[in-house]
Amino acid sequence: MKNQYFKIGLVFFGLFFGINHIFSQDLHYSQFYNSPLNVNPANAGIFNGDLRFNLSVRDQWRSVPIPWFTMSGAVDKKFLGKNSEKGFFALGLNYNYDRQGSSKINLNNLNLAGSYSRILNKNNIVTAGMIIGYSLRGYSTQTLTWDKQWDGDRPDFTLPSGENFDIERVGFMESGLGLNYRWQKSSRTKVDVGIAGFHLIEPQTSFYKSEDLKLPMRLSINAVANVKLIDELDLQLHILSQQQGVYEELVYGGLAKIYLNKKRGKELEFHLGASYRTSKFLIPTAAVQFTNLYLGVSYDIDMTEFSNQHDNNGGPEVHLRYIITNVKPLKYFKICPIF
């Protein structure tokens, strides 16, 4: 048991000190492990059950004039065939919406994810996944004001802005590939390590016809470990590192999972912990899970100099998950029933 914990710790040590200079420009969640398809398409189907629903909401900078709102919804399903002991396929659908700034610049994104998991043995699974999708990004000029709308004494918003906009909405294709490795001793002791790349074709996203502006590829590396300490307590450790062009992000933390009830059909867990983003955000987190229903809540606490100028400038984040597990038929049947 000590050797297993040592291996888990070694994985996180290597990830933390080997990739501590990586960030992100795309939408992101502090509870990244609760938005699995946004982290890695190979996460499709990697859960205990048959059908999974995820809903994520993040609301940030509400106290300043440029609030940032993000929402995601996802569903993924396993497909078990005759040779499910050797591997299985999974499909997922992921929708993202993001809006920020005075111009309400927004993103609507829909992705289809597919994966195949190869079961090497009872403790090791390797998964390869990919996504293909479409994004639409746009903004509104109705809420913006311009210097030419000043008549000399006061603003006059009926005056023309004097600005020319080539494109107010642009669409582009999405693409991504990912790998995930899982080591699993039991349902409560397991480690996932994954790597993924998004925007592989680096699509054109400029709002100006004369400007060649491409969306750079996003590299995502993450690991999540869950360790059973005693019958009533687990420890979860997690780390995410992302890089997109010159932007980087590193989030790491942990949760204590307390089992309040382990009776079948009445399982109840309470999770409490925190994460830290290297852009100086502390993220206390709490969650509750009742049978197959999970609710996670966190709040980003800004510890930068910006926080001294504005109150309540952090961001609440809520994740809801529901998993459906189908009853599997017995592989072998007795000729006579046993009463």
Backbone as numpy.savetxt, mean C-alpha at the origin, in Angstrom:
# Nx Ny Nz CAx CAy CAz Cx Cy Cz
14.07 -22.25 17.70 13.25 -21.05 17.70 14.12 -19.79 17.70
15.19 -19.78 18.50 16.06 -18.60 18.54 16.71 -18.37 17.19
17.11 -19.45 16.49 17.72 -19.31 15.17 16.74 -18.70 14.17
15.44 -19.06 14.27 14.44 -18.51 13.37 14.28 -17.02 13.61
14.23 -16.60 14.88 14.13 -15.17 15.19 15.37 -14.42 14.71
16.52 -15.06 14.83 17.76 -14.43 14.37 17.72 -14.20 12.86
17.21 -15.18 12.10 17.12 -15.03 10.65 16.18 -13.89 10.27
15.03 -13.80 10.98 14.08 -12.73 10.70 14.73 -11.37 10.98
15.42 -11.26 12.11 16.10 -10.01 12.43 17.17 -9.65 11.43
17.86 -10.67 10.90 18.93 -10.44 9.93 18.38 -9.87 8.63
17.20 -10.36 8.21 16.57 -9.84 7.00 16.29 -8.35 7.14
15.72 -7.94 8.28 15.38 -6.54 8.48 16.63 -5.69 8.66
17.67 -6.23 9.27 18.93 -5.50 9.42 19.51 -5.20 8.04
19.52 -6.19 7.16 20.07 -5.99 5.82 19.26 -5.01 5.01
17.92 -5.10 5.10 17.08 -4.17 4.36 17.26 -2.74 4.85
17.30 -2.56 6.16 17.38 -1.21 6.72 18.69 -0.52 6.39
19.80 -1.23 6.57 21.10 -0.59 6.36 21.56 -0.66 4.91
20.89 -1.49 4.09 21.30 -1.59 2.70 20.55 -0.66 1.78
19.34 -0.20 2.19 18.54 0.60 1.27 17.94 1.81 1.98
18.70 2.43 2.87 18.13 3.53 3.64 18.23 4.87 2.92
18.36 4.84 1.58 18.37 6.09 0.83 17.34 6.03 -0.30
16.15 5.50 -0.05 15.16 5.34 -1.12 13.82 6.03 -0.75
13.08 6.74 -1.75 11.83 7.51 -1.52 10.70 7.22 -2.54
9.56 8.07 -2.54 8.50 7.86 -3.52 7.80 9.15 -3.92
7.34 9.18 -5.17 6.62 10.33 -5.70 5.15 9.98 -5.90
4.82 8.72 -6.05 3.44 8.27 -6.21 2.70 8.38 -4.88
1.39 8.08 -4.94 0.63 8.01 -3.70 1.22 6.93 -2.79
1.08 7.11 -1.50 1.67 6.15 -0.57 0.87 6.14 0.71
1.00 5.05 1.45 0.33 4.89 2.74 1.35 4.56 3.81
1.12 5.11 5.01 1.98 4.77 6.14 1.79 3.30 6.53
0.53 2.82 6.49 0.25 1.41 6.71 0.33 0.68 5.36
1.49 0.68 4.77 1.66 0.13 3.43 1.29 -1.35 3.37
1.47 -2.06 4.47 1.17 -3.49 4.50 -0.33 -3.75 4.43
-1.15 -2.70 4.58 -2.59 -2.82 4.43 -3.09 -2.36 3.06
-2.17 -2.03 2.16 -2.50 -1.71 0.78 -1.57 -2.51 -0.13
-1.68 -3.83 -0.10 -0.65 -4.70 -0.67 -0.42 -4.55 -2.17
-1.48 -4.32 -2.96 -1.30 -4.25 -4.41 -0.63 -2.96 -4.85
-0.64 -1.92 -4.00 0.08 -0.70 -4.32 1.58 -0.82 -4.02
1.95 -1.83 -3.27 3.35 -2.05 -2.93 4.02 -3.03 -3.89
3.26 -4.09 -4.26 3.85 -5.14 -5.09 2.73 -5.96 -5.72
2.70 -6.10 -7.06 1.65 -6.93 -7.68 1.76 -8.39 -7.30
2.95 -8.82 -6.83 3.12 -10.21 -6.39 2.43 -10.47 -5.06
1.88 -9.45 -4.42 1.12 -9.64 -3.19 -0.29 -10.14 -3.46
-0.71 -10.15 -4.72 -2.04 -10.67 -5.05 -2.12 -12.14 -4.67
-3.11 -12.49 -3.88 -3.32 -13.88 -3.48 -2.52 -14.32 -2.29
-1.64 -13.47 -1.75 -0.81 -13.86 -0.61 -1.54 -13.47 0.68
-2.48 -14.29 1.06 -3.23 -14.10 2.30 -3.92 -15.41 2.65
-4.36 -15.51 3.88 -5.02 -16.71 4.36 -6.51 -16.60 4.08
-6.96 -17.15 2.96 -8.34 -17.07 2.55 -8.46 -17.21 1.05
-9.66 -16.91 0.51 -9.89 -17.06 -0.92 -10.17 -15.74 -1.62
-10.87 -14.82 -0.96 -11.25 -13.55 -1.57 -11.01 -12.44 -0.55
-10.28 -11.39 -0.96 -9.90 -10.32 -0.04 -10.36 -8.97 -0.59
-10.94 -8.15 0.29 -11.35 -6.78 -0.04 -10.56 -5.81 0.83
-10.03 -4.75 0.21 -9.29 -3.72 0.94 -9.81 -2.34 0.59
-9.98 -1.50 1.60 -10.35 -0.10 1.40 -9.40 0.75 2.23
-8.80 1.77 1.61 -7.82 2.62 2.29 -8.16 4.08 2.05
-8.05 4.91 3.10 -8.32 6.35 3.01 -7.24 7.10 3.79
-6.71 8.15 3.19 -5.70 8.98 3.83 -6.05 10.45 3.59
-6.04 11.26 4.64 -6.39 12.69 4.55 -5.30 13.49 5.25
-4.56 14.28 4.48 -3.39 14.95 5.05 -3.42 16.44 4.75
-2.78 17.24 5.65 -2.63 18.69 5.49 -3.99 19.40 5.45
-4.96 18.93 6.24 -6.28 19.53 6.23 -6.25 20.95 6.79
-5.27 21.29 7.65 -5.24 22.61 8.28 -4.55 23.66 7.43
-3.97 23.26 6.30 -3.31 24.23 5.42 -4.10 24.32 4.12
-3.85 25.34 3.29 -4.70 25.56 2.11 -4.58 24.49 1.03
-3.69 23.51 1.19 -3.51 22.52 0.13 -3.71 21.11 0.66
-4.93 20.73 1.04 -5.16 19.39 1.58 -4.86 18.32 0.54
-4.49 17.15 1.07 -4.08 16.03 0.23 -4.94 14.83 0.61
-5.75 14.34 -0.33 -6.67 13.24 -0.06 -6.35 12.06 -0.97
-6.28 10.87 -0.38 -5.98 9.66 -1.14 -6.95 8.55 -0.73
-7.42 7.79 -1.73 -8.31 6.67 -1.46 -7.98 5.53 -2.41
-8.04 4.30 -1.90 -7.79 3.12 -2.71 -8.79 2.03 -2.35
-9.17 1.26 -3.35 -10.01 0.09 -3.15 -9.47 -1.06 -3.97
-9.44 -2.24 -3.38 -8.85 -3.38 -4.08 -9.58 -4.67 -3.73
-9.55 -5.61 -4.66 -10.07 -6.95 -4.42 -9.14 -7.93 -5.14
-8.80 -9.02 -4.49 -8.00 -10.06 -5.13 -8.49 -11.43 -4.70
-8.30 -12.41 -5.59 -8.86 -13.74 -5.39 -7.87 -14.81 -5.84
-7.81 -15.88 -5.08 -7.01 -17.05 -5.45 -7.82 -17.97 -6.36
-7.09 -18.67 -7.23 -7.70 -19.69 -8.08 -6.92 -20.98 -7.88
-7.52 -21.91 -7.16 -6.87 -23.17 -6.83 -7.27 -24.24 -7.83
-6.30 -24.81 -8.53 -6.56 -25.86 -9.51 -6.33 -27.25 -8.94
-6.27 -28.21 -9.84 -6.07 -29.59 -9.42 -4.70 -29.79 -8.77
-3.71 -29.01 -9.22 -2.36 -29.14 -8.67 -2.05 -27.99 -7.71
-3.03 -27.63 -6.88 -2.85 -26.49 -5.97 -1.77 -26.76 -4.92
-1.38 -28.05 -4.73 -0.30 -28.34 -3.80 1.04 -27.84 -4.33
1.12 -27.63 -5.66 2.36 -27.16 -6.27 2.36 -25.64 -6.50
1.17 -25.06 -6.66 1.10 -23.63 -6.90 -0.32 -23.19 -7.22
-0.52 -21.88 -7.31 -1.84 -21.35 -7.60 -1.72 -19.97 -8.24
-2.78 -19.59 -8.97 -2.86 -18.28 -9.60 -3.74 -17.36 -8.76
-3.59 -16.06 -8.99 -4.44 -15.07 -8.33 -4.63 -13.87 -9.26
-5.79 -13.25 -9.16 -6.08 -12.03 -9.91 -6.56 -10.96 -8.93
-6.25 -9.71 -9.26 -6.67 -8.61 -8.41 -7.01 -7.37 -9.22
-7.89 -6.55 -8.69 -8.27 -5.27 -9.29 -8.05 -4.18 -8.26
-7.36 -3.11 -8.66 -6.97 -2.06 -7.73 -7.30 -0.70 -8.31
-8.07 0.11 -7.54 -8.41 1.47 -7.96 -7.81 2.47 -6.99
-7.21 3.54 -7.52 -6.61 4.59 -6.70 -7.13 5.96 -7.14
-7.39 6.79 -6.13 -7.77 8.18 -6.39 -6.94 9.08 -5.49
-6.39 10.14 -6.08 -5.51 11.04 -5.34 -5.81 12.47 -5.77
-5.92 13.40 -4.79 -6.21 14.79 -5.11 -5.44 15.69 -4.16
-4.85 16.76 -4.70 -4.08 17.66 -3.85 -3.99 19.05 -4.48
-3.69 20.03 -3.65 -3.37 21.37 -4.12 -4.57 22.24 -4.44
-4.29 23.53 -4.62 -5.34 24.51 -4.93 -5.97 24.24 -6.29
-5.21 23.65 -7.21 -5.74 23.35 -8.54 -6.45 22.00 -8.57
-6.51 21.35 -7.40 -7.16 20.03 -7.28 -6.62 19.04 -8.32
-5.30 19.05 -8.47 -4.70 18.09 -9.39 -5.01 16.69 -8.88
-5.48 15.82 -9.76 -6.00 14.54 -9.32 -5.53 13.41 -10.22
-5.61 12.21 -9.65 -5.23 11.00 -10.36 -6.34 9.96 -10.17
-6.80 9.39 -11.27 -7.68 8.24 -11.27 -6.94 7.09 -11.93
-6.80 5.99 -11.19 -5.96 4.90 -11.67 -6.67 3.57 -11.43
-6.70 2.71 -12.46 -7.30 1.38 -12.35 -6.30 0.37 -12.89
-5.96 -0.62 -12.06 -4.97 -1.62 -12.44 -5.54 -3.03 -12.30
-5.14 -3.90 -13.20 -5.43 -5.32 -13.11 -4.12 -6.03 -12.77
-4.14 -6.81 -11.69 -2.94 -7.52 -11.23 -3.13 -9.02 -11.38
-2.07 -9.70 -11.73 -2.08 -11.16 -11.81 -0.81 -11.71 -11.23
-0.90 -12.90 -10.61 0.29 -13.48 -9.99 0.22 -15.01 -10.06
1.39 -15.61 -9.94 1.47 -17.07 -9.80 2.41 -17.37 -8.64
1.94 -18.19 -7.72 2.72 -18.59 -6.55 3.16 -20.04 -6.70
4.45 -20.26 -6.59 5.02 -21.59 -6.68 5.37 -22.06 -5.26
4.76 -23.17 -4.84 5.02 -23.71 -3.52 6.23 -24.63 -3.61
7.37 -24.18 -3.10 8.60 -24.97 -3.17 8.55 -26.14 -2.19
8.07 -25.87 -0.99 7.84 -26.89 0.03 6.90 -26.30 1.07
6.68 -26.98 2.18 5.69 -26.52 3.14 6.06 -25.21 3.82
7.32 -24.78 3.70 7.76 -23.55 4.37 8.11 -22.41 3.42
8.20 -22.66 2.11 8.71 -21.64 1.20 7.82 -21.50 -0.03
7.46 -20.24 -0.34 6.63 -19.92 -1.49 7.25 -18.73 -2.22
7.36 -18.82 -3.54 7.86 -17.73 -4.38 6.74 -17.30 -5.32
6.50 -15.99 -5.38 5.40 -15.46 -6.20 5.93 -14.42 -7.17
5.48 -14.51 -8.42 5.77 -13.50 -9.44 4.45 -12.85 -9.84
4.46 -11.53 -9.96 3.23 -10.82 -10.30 3.46 -9.68 -11.27
2.40 -9.24 -11.92 2.48 -8.12 -12.84 1.17 -7.34 -12.80
1.24 -6.08 -13.19 0.04 -5.26 -13.32 0.04 -4.59 -14.68
-1.16 -4.31 -15.15 -1.35 -3.48 -16.33 -2.58 -2.63 -16.06
-2.51 -1.37 -16.40 -3.63 -0.51 -16.07 -3.61 0.80 -16.83
-4.47 1.71 -16.40 -4.59 3.00 -17.07 -4.81 4.08 -16.02
-4.16 5.23 -16.22 -4.28 6.36 -15.31 -4.72 7.60 -16.06
-5.50 8.42 -15.38 -5.95 9.69 -15.92 -5.61 10.77 -14.89
-4.77 11.73 -15.30 -4.35 12.80 -14.39 -4.82 14.15 -14.95
-5.37 14.98 -14.07 -5.85 16.28 -14.53 -5.90 17.30 -13.40
-6.33 18.51 -13.73 -6.42 19.59 -12.76 -7.51 20.57 -13.19
-7.86 21.49 -12.29 -8.88 22.49 -12.58 -8.29 23.88 -12.43
-8.62 24.76 -13.35 -8.15 26.15 -13.27 -9.19 27.06 -12.63
-10.36 26.52 -12.30 -11.46 27.35 -11.78 -11.16 27.89 -10.39
-10.34 27.17 -9.63 -10.06 27.60 -8.25 -8.75 28.40 -8.14
-8.12 28.70 -9.26 -6.84 29.43 -9.25 -7.07 30.91 -9.53
-6.20 31.75 -9.01 -6.24 33.19 -9.27 -4.91 33.61 -9.89
-4.95 34.77 -10.64 -3.78 35.19 -11.41 -3.54 36.68 -11.23
-2.30 37.09 -11.49 -1.94 38.49 -11.30 -2.72 39.41 -12.25
-3.09 38.92 -13.43 -3.80 39.75 -14.40 -5.27 39.94 -14.03
-5.71 39.28 -12.96 -7.09 39.47 -12.48 -7.15 40.55 -11.39
-6.10 41.33 -11.29 -6.06 42.48 -10.37 -6.27 43.74 -11.21
-7.32 44.48 -10.89 -7.66 45.66 -11.71 -6.98 46.94 -11.25
-6.08 46.81 -10.28 -5.37 47.97 -9.75 -5.82 48.34 -8.36
-7.08 48.03 -8.02 -7.62 48.32 -6.69 -8.03 47.06 -5.95
-8.57 46.11 -6.69 -9.09 44.89 -6.06 -9.06 43.75 -7.09
-9.16 42.50 -6.61 -9.21 41.39 -7.57 -10.55 41.34 -8.29
-10.48 41.04 -9.58 -11.67 40.89 -10.41 -11.55 39.54 -11.13
-12.26 38.55 -10.58 -12.11 37.20 -11.11 -12.85 36.97 -12.42
-13.55 38.00 -12.89 -14.18 37.89 -14.21 -13.18 38.18 -15.33
-12.05 38.76 -14.97 -11.03 39.06 -15.98 -10.34 37.78 -16.43
-9.89 37.70 -17.69 -9.18 36.51 -18.16 -7.84 36.36 -17.44
-7.40 35.14 -17.30 -6.16 34.87 -16.59 -4.93 35.24 -17.41
-5.08 35.25 -18.73 -3.93 35.52 -19.58 -3.00 34.33 -19.74
-3.42 33.19 -19.22 -2.61 31.98 -19.31 -3.18 31.04 -20.36
-2.27 30.34 -21.04 -2.67 29.35 -22.04 -2.31 27.96 -21.54
-3.30 27.07 -21.56 -3.09 25.70 -21.10 -3.28 24.76 -22.28
-2.24 24.00 -22.57 -2.32 23.07 -23.70 -3.26 21.90 -23.38
-3.05 21.28 -22.22 -3.80 20.08 -21.84 -4.17 20.19 -20.36
-5.41 19.92 -20.04 -5.83 19.91 -18.64 -6.04 18.49 -18.12
-5.93 17.51 -18.99 -6.07 16.11 -18.57 -5.25 15.23 -19.50
-4.50 14.32 -18.90 -3.64 13.43 -19.68 -3.82 11.99 -19.19
-3.89 11.06 -20.13 -4.03 9.64 -19.79 -2.80 8.86 -20.21
-2.49 7.81 -19.48 -1.32 7.00 -19.81 -1.48 5.59 -19.26
-0.73 4.67 -19.86 -0.76 3.27 -19.46 0.13 3.03 -18.24
-0.30 2.08 -17.42 0.48 1.67 -16.25 1.04 0.26 -16.48
2.20 0.00 -15.90 2.80 -1.33 -16.01 3.68 -1.57 -14.78
3.80 -2.83 -14.41 4.62 -3.16 -13.25 4.88 -4.65 -13.13
6.00 -5.00 -12.51 6.38 -6.38 -12.25 6.87 -6.48 -10.81
6.68 -7.67 -10.20 7.14 -7.84 -8.83 7.41 -9.29 -8.49
8.24 -9.47 -7.45 8.54 -10.79 -6.90 8.34 -10.74 -5.39
7.86 -11.85 -4.83 7.72 -11.95 -3.39 8.15 -13.33 -2.93
8.90 -13.36 -1.84 9.31 -14.63 -1.23 8.71 -14.72 0.16
8.07 -15.84 0.43 7.50 -16.06 1.77 8.12 -17.30 2.40
8.62 -17.10 3.63 8.98 -18.22 4.50 7.93 -18.29 5.58
7.33 -19.46 5.76 6.24 -19.59 6.71 6.40 -20.87 7.51
6.51 -20.68 8.81 6.55 -21.82 9.72 5.15 -22.23 10.14
4.29 -21.23 10.37 2.90 -21.46 10.77 2.09 -20.25 10.34
0.79 -20.25 10.65 -0.06 -19.12 10.28 0.32 -17.85 11.03
1.08 -17.98 12.12 1.44 -16.82 12.94 2.94 -16.50 12.92
3.73 -17.33 12.32 5.17 -17.06 12.20 5.54 -17.16 10.73
5.84 -15.99 10.11 6.10 -15.95 8.67 6.84 -14.67 8.32
7.50 -14.69 7.17 8.23 -13.53 6.67 7.95 -13.38 5.19
7.63 -12.15 4.76 7.49 -11.82 3.34 8.53 -10.78 2.97
9.25 -11.02 1.87 10.22 -10.06 1.34 9.92 -9.88 -0.14
9.71 -8.64 -0.58 9.32 -8.41 -1.97 10.05 -7.24 -2.60
10.11 -7.28 -3.93 10.68 -6.19 -4.73 9.81 -6.01 -5.96
9.54 -4.76 -6.33 8.66 -4.48 -7.46 9.09 -3.21 -8.16
8.76 -3.13 -9.44 8.99 -1.93 -10.24 7.69 -1.50 -10.89
7.38 -0.19 -10.81 6.16 0.37 -11.40 6.54 1.42 -12.44
5.63 1.71 -13.38 5.87 2.64 -14.50 7.07 2.18 -15.32
7.08 0.90 -15.67 8.22 0.35 -16.38 8.41 1.00 -17.75
7.31 1.42 -18.37 7.43 2.05 -19.70 7.66 3.56 -19.59
7.69 4.09 -18.37 7.89 5.53 -18.11 7.03 6.38 -19.04
5.71 6.41 -18.81 4.79 7.10 -19.73 4.95 8.61 -19.73
4.52 9.22 -20.83 4.52 10.66 -20.98 3.38 11.25 -20.16
3.68 12.21 -19.27 2.65 12.75 -18.38 2.60 14.28 -18.40
3.23 14.92 -19.35 3.29 16.37 -19.37 1.96 16.99 -19.78
1.64 18.15 -19.17 0.46 18.92 -19.55 0.77 19.93 -20.66
2.02 19.96 -21.11 2.44 20.87 -22.17 2.91 20.06 -23.37
2.36 20.36 -24.54 2.68 19.60 -25.74 4.16 19.69 -26.11
4.78 20.82 -25.79 6.16 21.04 -26.19 7.17 20.46 -25.20
6.69 19.95 -24.05 7.60 19.47 -23.01 7.58 17.95 -22.94
8.75 17.35 -22.95 8.88 15.90 -22.87 9.11 15.51 -21.40
8.04 15.20 -20.71 8.11 14.88 -19.29 7.56 13.48 -19.07
8.41 12.59 -18.58 8.01 11.20 -18.36 7.95 10.90 -16.87
7.03 10.00 -16.52 6.91 9.56 -15.14 7.97 8.51 -14.87
8.93 8.77 -13.96 10.02 7.83 -13.74 9.55 6.55 -13.06
10.30 5.49 -13.27 9.99 4.21 -12.66 10.09 4.30 -11.14
9.20 3.61 -10.45 9.24 3.53 -8.99 9.71 2.15 -8.57
10.75 2.10 -7.77 11.27 0.85 -7.22 10.79 0.71 -5.79
10.19 -0.43 -5.48 9.63 -0.67 -4.14 10.22 -1.95 -3.57
10.78 -1.85 -2.36 11.32 -3.01 -1.65 10.70 -3.03 -0.26
10.14 -4.17 0.12 9.47 -4.22 1.42 9.65 -5.58 2.07
9.46 -5.60 3.37 9.49 -6.85 4.13 8.54 -6.72 5.31
7.82 -7.79 5.59 6.91 -7.86 6.73 7.12 -9.20 7.41
7.40 -9.17 8.71 7.61 -10.40 9.47 6.62 -10.44 10.63
6.05 -11.61 10.84 5.14 -11.83 11.97 5.68 -13.01 12.77
5.89 -12.80 14.07 6.49 -13.83 14.92 5.59 -14.10 16.11
5.25 -15.36 16.33 4.49 -15.74 17.52 5.44 -15.81 18.70
5.19 -14.98 19.72 6.02 -14.96 20.92 5.47 -15.91 21.98
4.20 -15.76 22.30 3.48 -16.66 23.20 2.09 -16.86 22.61
1.27 -17.67 23.23 -0.06 -17.94 22.70 -0.91 -16.68 22.55
-0.72 -15.71 23.41 -1.55 -14.50 23.40 -0.88 -13.31 22.75
0.33 -13.46 22.20 1.05 -12.28 21.70 1.92 -12.62 20.50
1.78 -11.78 19.44 2.65 -11.82 18.27 3.37 -10.48 18.14
4.46 -10.50 17.39 5.19 -9.27 17.06 5.28 -9.15 15.55
4.84 -8.01 15.01 5.00 -7.73 13.58 6.05 -6.64 13.38
6.99 -6.89 12.48 7.98 -5.90 12.06 7.79 -5.64 10.57
7.92 -4.39 10.14 7.70 -4.08 8.74 8.62 -2.93 8.31
8.98 -2.97 7.03 9.84 -1.93 6.46 9.52 -1.79 4.98
9.49 -0.54 4.51 9.23 -0.23 3.10 10.23 0.82 2.65
10.85 0.57 1.50 11.77 1.53 0.92 11.41 1.71 -0.54
11.25 2.98 -0.96 10.85 3.26 -2.34 11.72 4.36 -2.93
11.94 4.27 -4.23 12.70 5.30 -4.94 12.02 5.56 -6.27
11.85 6.87 -6.57 11.28 7.28 -7.84 11.97 8.56 -8.28
12.88 8.44 -9.22 13.68 9.59 -9.63 14.53 10.07 -8.47
14.40 11.36 -8.14 15.18 11.93 -7.03 14.43 11.82 -5.70
13.21 11.27 -5.72 12.40 11.18 -4.51 12.58 9.83 -3.83
12.64 9.87 -2.51 12.87 8.67 -1.73 11.91 8.60 -0.54
11.70 7.38 -0.07 10.88 7.19 1.12 11.33 5.92 1.84
11.40 6.01 3.16 11.71 4.85 3.99 10.77 4.87 5.20
10.02 3.80 5.38 9.10 3.65 6.51 9.42 2.33 7.20
9.53 2.36 8.52 9.77 1.12 9.26 9.09 1.22 10.63
8.75 0.06 11.19 8.08 0.07 12.48 7.68 -1.33 12.92
6.78 -1.38 13.91 6.36 -2.66 14.45 5.03 -2.56 15.16
4.41 -3.71 15.36 3.13 -3.81 16.05 3.15 -4.99 17.01
2.54 -4.81 18.17 2.27 -5.92 19.07 0.84 -6.37 18.81
0.65 -7.67 18.58 -0.67 -8.22 18.29 -1.12 -9.04 19.50
-2.17 -8.58 20.15 -2.66 -9.21 21.37 -3.92 -10.01 21.04
-3.91 -11.30 21.36 -5.04 -12.18 21.08 -5.96 -12.20 22.31
-7.11 -11.54 22.17 -8.06 -11.44 23.27 -9.01 -12.63 23.32
-9.28 -13.22 22.17 -10.17 -14.39 22.10 -9.71 -15.25 20.93
-9.48 -16.53 21.17 -9.02 -17.44 20.12 -10.03 -18.53 19.79
-11.26 -18.39 20.29 -12.29 -19.36 19.99 -12.70 -19.25 18.52
-12.87 -20.39 17.86 -13.20 -20.41 16.45 -14.53 -19.69 16.20
-14.52 -18.77 15.25 -15.71 -17.99 14.92 -15.88 -16.75 15.78
-15.05 -16.60 16.83 -15.11 -15.43 17.70 -13.73 -14.82 17.93
-12.80 -15.07 17.01 -11.43 -14.59 17.18 -11.40 -13.06 17.26
-10.65 -12.56 18.23 -10.55 -11.12 18.44 -9.10 -10.76 18.75
-8.56 -9.80 17.99 -7.19 -9.34 18.18 -7.18 -7.82 18.32
-6.19 -7.33 19.08 -5.95 -5.89 19.18 -4.48 -5.64 18.87
-4.20 -4.70 17.96 -2.84 -4.40 17.54 -2.48 -2.98 17.96
-1.27 -2.81 18.45 -0.81 -1.49 18.89 0.68 -1.35 18.59
1.05 -0.24 17.98 2.46 -0.03 17.66 2.69 1.33 17.02
3.78 1.45 16.29 4.14 2.72 15.66 5.12 2.47 14.52
5.17 3.43 13.60 6.15 3.42 12.51 6.82 4.78 12.44
7.88 4.85 11.67 8.61 6.11 11.50 8.97 6.26 10.03
8.66 7.45 9.47 9.08 7.80 8.12 10.27 8.72 8.24
11.31 8.48 7.43 12.56 9.22 7.59 12.45 10.69 7.19
11.31 11.11 6.66 11.08 12.53 6.45 10.56 13.20 7.72
10.83 12.55 8.87 10.52 13.05 10.22 9.02 13.02 10.53
8.43 11.84 10.32 7.05 11.62 10.71 6.99 10.41 11.64
6.35 10.58 12.78 6.08 9.47 13.70 4.63 9.04 13.49
4.39 7.73 13.44 3.08 7.23 13.02 2.56 6.21 14.04
1.89 6.65 15.12 1.26 5.70 16.03 0.11 4.98 15.31
-0.04 3.68 15.59 -0.99 2.85 14.87 -1.72 1.92 15.83
-3.01 1.74 15.58 -3.82 0.78 16.34 -4.75 0.07 15.37
-5.08 -1.19 15.68 -5.96 -1.96 14.81 -6.72 -2.98 15.65
-7.86 -3.38 15.13 -8.64 -4.44 15.75 -9.09 -5.40 14.64
-9.04 -6.68 14.94 -9.49 -7.69 14.00 -10.46 -8.64 14.70
-11.67 -8.75 14.13 -12.69 -9.66 14.64 -13.00 -10.67 13.54
-12.67 -11.91 13.75 -12.77 -12.99 12.76 -12.07 -12.52 11.47
-12.82 -12.32 10.37 -12.20 -11.95 9.09 -12.28 -10.46 8.78
-12.74 -9.65 9.73 -12.87 -8.21 9.52 -11.77 -7.47 10.28
-11.09 -6.57 9.58 -9.93 -5.86 10.15 -10.11 -4.36 9.94
-9.80 -3.58 10.98 -9.82 -2.12 10.90 -8.52 -1.58 11.50
-7.76 -0.84 10.69 -6.50 -0.25 11.14 -6.54 1.27 11.04
-6.06 1.96 12.07 -6.08 3.42 12.12 -4.70 3.92 12.53
-4.22 4.95 11.85 -2.93 5.56 12.21 -3.02 7.06 12.01
-2.01 7.77 12.55 -1.97 9.22 12.40 -0.51 9.65 12.24
-0.23 10.36 11.14 1.12 10.87 10.90 1.34 12.14 11.71
2.32 12.11 12.60 2.67 13.28 13.40 3.91 13.93 12.79
3.74 15.16 12.32 4.82 15.89 11.66 5.78 16.45 12.70
7.04 16.09 12.60 8.06 16.60 13.52 9.06 17.51 12.83
8.67 18.05 11.66 9.54 18.95 10.93 9.31 20.39 11.38
10.09 21.34 10.85 9.92 22.75 11.18 8.58 23.28 10.71
8.01 22.66 9.67 6.72 23.09 9.16 5.64 22.96 10.21
5.78 21.98 11.11 4.76 21.75 12.14 4.69 22.88 13.15
5.75 23.67 13.26 5.74 24.80 14.19 4.88 25.95 13.69
4.56 25.96 12.39 3.81 27.05 11.80 2.33 26.72 11.63
1.98 25.42 11.67 0.59 25.02 11.45 0.22 23.95 12.47
-1.01 24.03 12.96 -1.52 23.01 13.89 -2.26 21.93 13.12
-2.24 20.74 13.68 -3.01 19.64 13.10 -2.67 19.41 11.63
-1.38 19.43 11.31 -0.99 19.28 9.91 -0.56 17.87 9.57
-0.83 16.92 10.44 -0.53 15.54 10.14 -1.62 14.92 9.29
-1.69 13.60 9.31 -2.66 12.95 8.46 -3.22 11.68 9.05
-4.55 11.60 9.24 -5.16 10.34 9.65 -5.23 9.37 8.47
-5.18 8.09 8.78 -5.21 7.06 7.75 -6.02 5.88 8.29
-6.95 5.37 7.46 -7.84 4.29 7.88 -7.82 3.19 6.82
-7.73 1.94 7.29 -7.75 0.79 6.38 -8.77 -0.23 6.88
-9.56 -0.72 5.94 -10.57 -1.72 6.24 -10.33 -2.94 5.34
-10.36 -4.13 5.94 -10.11 -5.35 5.17 -11.12 -6.43 5.57
-11.58 -7.16 4.57 -12.47 -8.29 4.83 -12.06 -9.46 3.95
-11.93 -10.63 4.55 -11.48 -11.83 3.83 -12.56 -12.89 3.90
-12.87 -13.48 2.75 -13.83 -14.58 2.66 -13.05 -15.87 2.45
-13.34 -16.86 3.26 -12.70 -18.18 3.15 -13.77 -19.22 2.85
-13.63 -19.89 1.72 -14.58 -20.92 1.34 -14.25 -22.24 2.01
-15.27 -23.02 2.30 -15.07 -24.35 2.87 -14.57 -25.28 1.76
-13.44 -25.91 1.99 -12.85 -26.79 0.97 -13.37 -28.21 1.14
-13.67 -28.91 0.04 -14.10 -30.31 0.14 -12.94 -31.20 0.58
-13.26 -32.26 1.30 -12.24 -33.21 1.72 -11.65 -33.90 0.50
-10.34 -34.10 0.53 -9.68 -34.73 -0.60 -10.02 -36.22 -0.67
-10.19 -36.83 0.49 -10.54 -38.24 0.53 -11.80 -38.42 1.38
-12.65 -39.32 0.97 -13.90 -39.56 1.69 -13.92 -40.99 2.21
-14.47 -41.16 3.40 -14.68 -42.50 3.93 -15.92 -43.11 3.27
-15.89 -44.40 3.06 -17.03 -45.08 2.44 -18.25 -45.00 3.34
-18.05 -45.22 4.64 -19.15 -45.19 5.59 -18.98 -43.98 6.52
-20.06 -43.23 6.72 -19.95 -42.10 7.65 -19.78 -42.58 9.07
-19.10 -41.78 9.87 -18.86 -42.14 11.28 -19.79 -41.27 12.12
-20.63 -41.90 12.92 -21.57 -41.19 13.76 -20.99 -41.04 15.17
